[in-house]
Amino acid sequence: MDQSAALRRISPSPTLAITARTMELKRAGIDVIGLGAGEPDFDTPDHVKEAGIAAIRDGRTKYTAVDGTPELKAAIVAKFARDNRLTYAADQITVNVGGKHTLFNAMVATLDAGDEVVIPAPYWVSYPDVVQFAGGVPVIVPAGPDQDYKLSPQGLDDAITPRTKWVILNSPSNPTGAGYTADELRGLGEVIRRHPHVWVFADDMYEHITYDGFVFATIAEVCPDLYERTLTVNGCSKAYAMTGWRIGFAGGASWLIKAMAKLQSQSTSNPCSIAQAAAVAALTGDQSFLADRAAAFQRRRDLVVAALNQAPGLHCPTPEGAFYVYPSIAGVIGKATPGGRIIDTDEAFAAYLLDEARVAVVQGAAFGLSPAMRISYATSDALLTEACARIGAACMALR
Ligand SMILES: Cc1ncc(COP(=O)(O)O)c(C=O)c1O
């Protein structure tokens, strides 16, 4: 038996692969610092854990409605109203097994062979693969450091064709941390408005992790006329440090929400009932710790940006949010390692850092824009300081 054609179109997630490799090295007793993982090092808040435990004790351990319990949908409706000034009814809300599952459902439910999806690069690794799995064609639009890693209205306009079904916007971004201001979203909205067949997948997963007073905005909020054709996507993974609980959600047109539920009814069925109960506590409970955690991430961002900009050959922009930096490594390309290996790609540089400096990062190639690397700074100040010192020394050792 062979793999299906659909499966052959995709690759395993490169970021999960690097996390697995880091864990393997650690198990083998090697002192490697992992800066590859895309999850907060903070713990799930206690009141959220307690809500999960209570759900188990109360016997809320059975099937639920396929795309979310009424309680969780009500909490999500309230969240969109509170945080984003967006009004959704319960039948416009879907709950899925993580934000990745929301993406999967939306693409598989809407794409026919050859349909195009505009994806600015650098992008979250799953976008192109999920689009390809669904039979669609990713249309990658470079948005490099020269444009602060943001898609320009012109770049978007040039990428749209009669086959375009979706444009994916992710703010703040994985992997660059770049965030779109309300005005920048309005500029993109002007283009989308002129192409009524194009829908927006607004991935707001890092909404609550922003810095320096950056004001988060989402496109359905700032361009109300695009509300009908926007799927506003969010989840519990990053804000509430709940990556393992697997709860993602979205608000959008009721026919699309229904279509996604139809697919989910024949695949995962409901997200875990216990995780859903915990998500209600996360979304309806005290939100004040979000700002404290963002402040902690901001300190780490500042530490990492300053240290990396000292390393010869690296240039690290200062991001508006998320917990990643995406330094350009153009200045080390063409140099030789002490062992005589030439750093000809960002993959070679990431391999050098892992083998010689014992720091795990993800090469820019995985995110569609080279030469660069993604560093996740969701780890302790002490480890970050040590990791940056190792990277700095590794850069100094290049000739
Ligand atoms: C931009 C973005 N969107 C969505 C997700 C999905 O998160 P999860 O499936 O863990 O909820 C991630 C996770 O890395 C992400 O970085």
The ligand as an ORCA input file, in Angstrom:
! r2SCAN-3c Opt
* xyz 0 1
  C      -0.105     31.416     14.072
  C      -0.654     30.201     14.720
  N      -1.914     29.882     14.521
  C      -2.465     28.799     15.067
  C      -1.719     27.955     15.864
  C      -2.403     26.739     16.406
  O      -2.305     26.485     17.704
  P      -2.950     25.199     18.354
  O      -3.327     24.227     17.297
  O      -1.883     24.662     19.251
  O      -4.152     25.702     19.092
  C      -0.380     28.233     16.098
  C       0.479     27.332     16.891
  O       1.668     27.294     16.792
  C       0.168     29.394     15.511
  O       1.453     29.720     15.704
*
